[in-house]
Amino acid sequence: MGAADLLPDELRAHPLFDGLTGEQYRWLADSGRSHELGDGEVLFAEGAPARFFVVLLDGELLISKVIDDRDEVLARHSTRDGAEERAMLAHTFTGELCVLAGDAYLATATSVGHSRVALYDRDTFLQMLVRAPRVSEMVVPVLALRAQDMIVSGGRRSTLASLGTLAAGIAHELNNPASAVIRAIGELDDAVEELEAAAETWGQTAEQAERAALAAARRDWLARPRGSGPGDALGVSLLEEELQDWLEDHGLGDGSSLAPLLAERGLDTGWLDDLGARVFDARLPAALRYLSESLRIRSCVMDVREAGTRVSAIVRNTKEYTNLDRAPESDVDVREGLESTLAMLRPKLAGITVVRDYAPPLPRVPGYPTELNQVWTNLVDNAAGAMGGRGELRVSVRGEGGCVLVEVADTGPGIDPAVLPRVFEPFFTTKDIGAGTGLGLHLSHRIVTKRHRGSITVRSRPGDTRFQVRLPGPPASPGAAAEEDGAAPTSCRALPADA
């Protein structure tokens, strides 16, 4: 029907934006646009480029998808649902995963009656996650709930674990850069005002040679990388104390503002002595204050830039992990999939040493990249859980005859020999009640053996559990005879246990 401006007050009433600041509401209103839909009007269609993150302000949207040539309803998004709080929240926005991955919409959204939505393009949505961390906290956990609803409705339960892991990984990874941006912006508010005052004082009194000396000091600071100071926390702390004493002895009232910035780049009191020798004593306090505020702002800008780079890397890893920009079946570089999986599971691998052993370039494997990433996710996640957050995870890839062998090994306590033959059975699990469904390894077995005509085996003893996946490489020739349906080619069947 049409577009209109957004008002901060209507966003303030929306559960997704609950508890934000006045400035954040103003930014959200200025950065998005309102759009009204009539009954039966399509907001976006399955397969169309995902251009907007959609927030439902009023009305109802029907989310449907074509499955097995039938149009199936996946969900109804409504502002009038009387459901439990999180489920209700989940039904007031849509399009987040597709926009985040920069791909096409996975379903169609149609208005039921008159509806009104707020639209945010991809760049604005990414900024929203950083500028309003509370929105990120609300959006990301809902991904797992929505993934489950879509999978149950569409008969695709096998992807639930991977999508849940994806949501958890994104939530964890976004937290640090988002916090860094908020912290830096908060400091910039004060630092800009302080810099203006310091620059005015310094500019009125300094001579040309002194200005040149201070400019050279700033260039020297910028040329030194962060973290080039003492390698241990105690050394950094001692250096900061020495620098702070020097600064305060030479007229800088708050030496603690400048000392950490110098210490992290390995600059000591000798460096300050050299600077002090080139500035007249009476003007040194003004020089130090100007230097402090100038470097403080530069440091904040670097924090924001680094956080933005990290958010871009998260989006890239998400896109690689979900393979939303690829055909369902394609030639797969298994190392790319393993690396994307390790990146998404980084929170669970904290405290675990990851050792990679990738052979020289190997042939790409014909298969389904998203499904193989499910296999890698199950194997790596199980290994991390078995080690309890401490130990060594070894991931290796090498050629073996006509197949590619992927091995995921851990130094956990091992699997009881009595249950080892059952690990690929459906619903069998060694985890505590409620901690596992017993489907992960079973689904991995089906994906490898049925979908990719390979094999998956396990060998285990205390301190050394190894899951080995063998996948057929490309056919030797276009006219090669096909293997029996569902069976692994001879070269990629599991080797005997004593091999």
C-alpha positions in Angstrom: 0.0 0.0 0.0 2.7 2.5 0.9 5.6 3.7 3.0 5.8 6.2 5.8 8.1 7.5 8.5 8.6 5.7 11.8 8.0 7.3 15.2 10.2 6.7 18.2 7.2 6.2 20.4 5.7 3.3 18.4 9.1 1.6 18.5 9.3 2.1 22.2 6.1 0.1 22.6 7.5 -2.9 20.6 8.8 -5.8 22.7 11.9 -6.2 20.5 13.0 -2.7 21.3 12.1 -2.7 25.0 14.5 -1.0 27.4 16.5 1.0 24.9 17.7 4.6 25.3 16.1 7.7 23.8 19.0 8.1 21.4 18.6 4.5 20.3 14.9 4.9 19.6 15.6 8.0 17.6 18.2 6.2 15.5 15.9 3.3 14.9 13.1 5.6 13.8 15.4 7.6 11.5 17.2 4.5 10.0 14.1 2.4 9.1 10.9 3.0 7.2 7.3 2.0 7.7 5.4 0.0 5.2 1.6 -0.9 5.1 0.2 -4.0 3.4 -3.3 -4.8 2.4 -5.0 -8.2 2.8 -3.3 -10.9 0.8 -0.4 -8.6 -0.2 3.0 -10.3 -0.4 5.7 -8.6 1.6 8.5 -10.9 0.3 8.6 -14.1 -1.8 10.6 -17.2 -1.3 13.8 -17.1 -3.4 13.7 -13.3 -3.7 16.9 -11.4 -2.6 16.7 -10.8 1.2 16.7 -7.0 1.4 15.1 -6.2 4.7 14.9 -7.2 8.3 11.2 -6.9 9.1 9.6 -5.9 12.4 5.8 -6.4 12.6 4.3 -3.3 14.1 0.6 -4.2 13.7 -1.4 -7.0 12.1 -0.5 -10.5 11.0 1.9 -12.1 8.5 1.5 -15.7 7.1 4.9 -17.4 6.6 4.7 -20.2 4.0 7.1 -22.3 2.0 6.9 -24.6 -1.0 7.8 -28.1 0.3 7.5 -31.2 -2.1 5.5 -29.0 -4.5 3.1 -28.0 -1.8 2.7 -24.6 -0.2 2.9 -25.3 3.6 2.3 -22.8 6.3 5.4 -22.5 8.6 4.2 -19.8 11.0 1.8 -17.0 11.7 3.5 -13.8 12.9 1.1 -11.6 14.8 1.2 -8.7 17.3 -1.9 -10.1 18.9 -0.6 -13.6 19.9 -1.4 -14.5 23.5 1.6 -16.9 23.6 4.4 -17.2 26.1 6.7 -14.1 26.0 9.6 -15.5 23.9 7.3 -17.2 21.4 5.3 -14.0 21.1 8.5 -12.0 20.6 9.6 -14.5 17.9 6.4 -13.7 16.0 7.0 -10.0 15.7 10.0 -10.0 13.4 11.3 -12.0 10.5 14.0 -12.2 7.8 17.0 -11.9 10.2 18.9 -15.0 9.2 18.6 -14.4 5.4 19.5 -10.8 5.7 22.5 -11.6 7.9 23.7 -14.1 5.4 23.1 -11.8 2.4 21.0 -14.4 0.6 17.4 -15.0 -0.6 14.4 -15.3 1.6 13.7 -18.9 2.6 9.9 -18.5 2.7 7.0 -16.2 1.6 5.4 -13.6 3.9 1.8 -12.6 3.1 -0.4 -10.1 5.0 -3.5 -11.4 6.7 -5.8 -8.3 6.7 -4.3 -4.9 7.1 -0.7 -5.0 8.4 2.1 -2.5 9.1 5.8 -3.3 9.3 9.1 -1.5 9.9 11.8 -2.3 7.3 15.6 -2.1 7.9 18.1 -2.9 5.1 21.0 -5.2 5.7 23.6 -2.5 6.6 21.2 -0.9 9.0 20.4 -4.3 10.6 24.1 -5.0 11.2 24.5 -1.5 12.7 21.4 -2.2 14.9 23.0 -5.3 16.4 26.1 -3.3 17.3 24.5 -0.1 18.4 21.8 -1.7 20.4 23.2 -4.9 22.0 19.9 -5.5 23.8 18.3 -6.1 20.4 21.0 -8.6 19.5 20.3 -10.4 22.8 16.6 -10.6 21.9 17.0 -11.6 18.2 19.7 -14.2 18.2 18.2 -16.7 20.8 14.9 -16.6 18.8 16.8 -18.1 15.8 16.9 -21.5 17.4 13.2 -21.4 18.3 12.3 -20.4 14.8 14.6 -22.9 13.2 12.9 -25.7 15.2 9.4 -24.5 14.2 10.4 -24.4 10.5 12.1 -27.8 10.6 9.2 -29.6 12.3 6.7 -28.0 9.8 8.9 -28.7 6.8 10.1 -32.2 7.8 13.7 -31.1 8.0 14.6 -32.1 11.6 18.1 -33.1 10.6 19.2 -29.5 10.4 18.1 -28.4 13.9 21.3 -29.0 15.7 23.4 -27.0 13.1 21.0 -24.1 13.1 20.8 -24.0 16.9 24.6 -24.1 17.1 24.7 -21.3 14.5 22.4 -19.1 16.6 24.4 -19.7 19.8 27.7 -19.0 18.0 26.5 -15.8 16.5 25.1 -14.6 19.9 28.5 -15.3 21.6 30.6 -13.8 18.8 28.6 -10.6 18.4 28.7 -9.9 22.1 32.4 -8.8 22.3 32.4 -6.4 19.3 29.1 -5.0 20.3 30.3 -4.3 23.8 33.5 -2.8 22.4 31.6 -0.3 20.2 29.3 0.7 23.0 32.2 1.3 25.3 34.2 3.2 22.7 31.2 5.4 21.8 30.7 6.2 25.5 34.3 7.3 25.9 34.1 9.4 22.7 31.3 11.5 24.1 33.6 12.7 26.9 36.8 12.6 25.0 35.8 14.9 22.1 34.8 17.7 24.5 38.1 17.2 26.5 40.1 17.2 23.3 38.6 20.5 22.1 39.6 22.2 25.4 43.1 20.7 25.4 43.7 21.6 21.7 42.6 25.2 22.4 45.0 25.6 25.3 47.9 23.8 23.5 47.3 25.7 20.2 47.5 29.1 22.0 50.8 28.5 23.8 52.9 26.0 21.7 55.7 27.0 19.4 56.1 25.4 16.0 58.9 23.1 17.1 56.9 21.9 20.0 53.9 21.2 17.8 56.2 19.2 15.5 57.5 17.2 18.4 54.0 16.3 19.6 53.0 15.3 16.1 56.0 13.1 15.8 55.1 11.4 19.1 51.6 10.7 17.9 53.0 9.2 14.6 55.4 7.0 16.6 52.5 5.8 18.8 50.4 4.9 15.8 53.3 3.1 14.1 53.6 0.7 17.1 51.1 -2.2 17.1 48.8 -2.8 20.0 50.1 -5.5 22.4 53.8 -4.7 21.6 54.4 -3.9 25.3 55.5 -6.3 28.0 54.2 -9.8 27.3 52.8 -10.5 30.7 50.1 -8.8 32.8 52.5 -8.1 35.7 55.0 -6.4 33.3 52.2 -4.2 31.8 50.9 -3.2 35.2 54.4 -2.2 36.5 55.0 -0.2 33.3 51.7 1.6 33.6 52.5 2.6 37.2 55.9 4.0 36.2 54.3 5.9 33.3 51.5 7.3 35.5 54.0 8.5 38.2 56.1 10.3 35.5 53.0 11.9 33.9 51.6 13.1 37.2 55.0 14.4 38.3 55.2 16.4 35.1 51.8 18.1 35.4 49.2 15.7 33.9 46.6 15.6 36.6 45.2 12.2 35.6 48.1 10.1 34.4 46.0 6.9 34.4 44.3 8.1 31.2 47.4 8.1 29.1 49.6 5.5 30.8 47.7 2.4 29.6 47.7 3.8 26.0 51.5 4.1 26.1 52.1 0.8 27.9 50.2 -1.3 25.5 52.6 -0.2 22.8 55.8 -0.6 24.8 56.5 3.1 25.3 58.3 3.8 28.6 59.5 6.8 30.7 62.5 7.1 28.4 60.2 7.9 25.5 58.5 10.5 27.7 61.9 12.0 28.7 62.7 12.4 25.0 59.4 14.2 24.4 59.7 16.3 27.5 63.2 17.5 26.4 61.6 19.0 23.2 58.8 20.9 25.0 59.3 23.9 27.3 58.7 22.9 31.0 55.9 25.4 31.5 54.0 24.1 28.5 54.6 20.4 29.1 51.4 19.8 31.1 49.3 21.3 28.3 51.2 19.1 25.8 50.6 16.0 27.8 46.9 16.7 28.2 46.5 17.3 24.5 48.5 14.1 23.7 46.3 12.1 26.2 43.0 13.2 24.7 44.2 12.8 21.1 45.5 9.3 21.6 42.3 8.4 23.6 40.1 9.3 20.7 42.4 7.5 18.2 42.2 4.4 20.4 38.4 4.6 20.5 38.2 4.9 16.7 40.5 1.8 16.4 38.2 -0.1 18.8 35.2 0.7 16.6 37.0 -0.2 13.4 38.2 -3.5 14.8 34.7 -4.3 16.1 33.3 -3.6 12.7 35.8 -5.9 11.1 34.9 -8.6 13.6 31.2 -8.3 12.8 32.0 -8.6 9.1 34.0 -11.8 9.8 31.1 -13.2 11.8 28.7 -12.6 8.8 31.2 -14.2 6.5 31.6 -17.3 8.7 27.8 -17.5 9.0 27.4 -17.4 5.3 30.1 -20.0 4.7 28.6 -22.3 7.4 25.0 -22.2 6.2 26.1 -22.2 2.5 23.0 -20.1 1.6 24.7 -18.8 -1.5 25.3 -22.2 -3.1 23.3 -24.8 -4.9 22.1 -27.6 -2.7 24.5 -30.0 -4.3 28.0 -28.8 -5.4 31.7 -29.6 -5.3 32.8 -29.2 -1.7 36.2 -28.3 -0.2 35.8 -30.1 3.1 38.5 -28.0 4.7 36.4 -24.8 4.2 33.5 -26.5 5.9 35.6 -27.6 8.8 37.1 -24.2 9.3 33.6 -22.6 9.2 32.4 -25.1 11.7 35.4 -24.5 14.0 34.7 -20.7 13.8 31.0 -21.1 14.7 31.8 -23.5 17.6 34.6 -21.2 19.0 32.7 -20.5 22.2 32.5 -24.2 23.0 36.2 -24.7 22.1 37.4 -22.1 24.7 40.1 -23.8 26.7 40.6 -26.6 24.2 43.7 -26.8 22.0 42.7 -27.2 18.3 45.3 -28.9 16.1 44.8 -28.9 12.3 46.5 -31.3 10.0 45.4 -30.6 6.4 47.1 -32.4 3.5 48.1 -30.5 0.4 45.3 -29.6 -2.1 42.8 -32.4 -2.4 40.0 -32.9 -4.9 36.7 -31.3 -4.1 34.0 -33.8 -2.9 30.7 -33.9 -4.8 28.0 -33.5 -2.2 25.8 -31.3 0.0 27.8 -28.7 1.9 25.2 -27.7 4.5 24.6 -31.4 5.4 28.3 -32.1 5.6 28.6 -29.1 8.0 26.0 -30.8 10.1 28.3 -33.8 10.3 31.3 -31.7 11.3 29.2 -29.8 13.9 28.1 -33.1 15.5 31.6 -34.5 15.6 33.3 -31.4 16.9 30.5 -30.6 19.4 30.6 -34.2 20.8 34.4 -34.1 21.1 34.3 -30.8 23.0 31.6 -32.1 25.3 33.5 -35.3 26.0 36.6 -33.3 27.0 34.7 -31.0 29.3 36.3 -27.9 28.0 39.9 -29.0 28.4 42.1 -31.2 26.1 43.2 -31.4 22.5 41.0 -31.6 19.4 42.7 -32.9 16.3 41.1 -32.3 12.9 42.9 -33.8 9.9 42.1 -34.2 6.2 44.0 -36.3 3.8 43.6 -38.4 0.6 43.1 -42.2 0.9 42.8 -43.9 -2.5 39.9 -42.5 -4.3 38.3 -40.8 -1.3 38.9 -38.0 1.1 39.4 -39.0 4.8 38.4 -36.5 7.5 39.3 -37.4 11.1 38.1 -35.7 14.2 39.9 -36.9 17.3 39.8 -35.9 21.0 41.7 -36.6 24.2 38.6 -37.2 26.3 37.9 -40.3 28.5 36.8 -42.4 25.6 33.6 -44.4 24.9 32.8 -47.5 26.9 33.6 -50.5 24.7 30.3 -52.1 25.7 28.3 -49.3 24.0 30.7 -48.4 21.2 28.9 -50.5 18.6 25.6 -48.6 19.3 26.8 -45.0 18.9 25.2 -44.7 15.5 21.8 -46.1 16.5 18.9 -43.6 16.6 18.0 -42.2 20.0 21.0 -43.9 21.7 23.0 -41.4 23.8 25.6 -41.6 26.5 24.7 -38.1 27.7 22.7 -37.3 30.8 18.9 -37.2 30.5 17.9 -33.9 28.8 21.4 -33.3 27.5 21.1 -35.1 24.2 18.5 -36.6 21.9 20.7 -39.5 20.5 20.1 -38.3 16.9 23.3 -36.4 16.1 25.5 -39.4 15.3 22.7 -41.3 13.7 21.9 -38.4 11.4 25.6 -38.0 10.6 25.8 -41.6 9.7 22.8 -41.3 7.3 24.2 -38.1 5.7 27.6 -39.7 5.1 26.5 -43.2 4.0 23.1 -42.5 2.2 23.5 -39.0 0.9 27.2 -39.1 0.1 27.8 -42.9 -0.3 30.8 -42.8 2.1 31.5 -44.3 5.5 31.8 -43.1 9.1 33.5 -45.2 11.8 34.8 -44.7 15.4 37.7 -46.0 17.4 38.0 -45.2 21.0 40.2 -45.7 24.0 40.9 -43.5 27.0 42.6 -40.3 25.8 42.1 -41.1 22.1 38.7 -41.2 20.4 38.7 -40.9 16.6 35.7 -40.5 14.2 36.7 -41.1 10.6 34.6 -40.0 7.7 35.5 -41.2 4.2 33.9 -39.4 1.2 34.2 -40.4 -2.5 36.1 -38.0 -4.6 35.0 -37.0 -8.2 34.2 -39.9 -10.5 37.3 -41.3 -12.4 35.5 -40.7 -15.7 32.0 -39.6 -16.9 31.2 -43.1 -18.1 32.2 -44.9 -14.8 29.5 -47.4 -13.7 27.5 -46.3 -10.7 27.8 -48.1 -7.5 24.8 -49.9 -6.0 22.4 -47.2 -4.7 23.2 -46.2 -1.1 26.4 -48.2 -0.9 29.9 -46.7 -0.4 32.4 -47.1 -3.2 34.9 -49.8 -2.4 37.7 -47.3 -2.0 35.8 -45.3 0.6 34.5 -48.1 2.8 35.9 -48.3 6.3 39.2 -50.0 6.8 39.4 -53.0 9.2 39.8 -52.0 12.9 43.4 -53.3 12.9 44.4 -51.4 9.8 
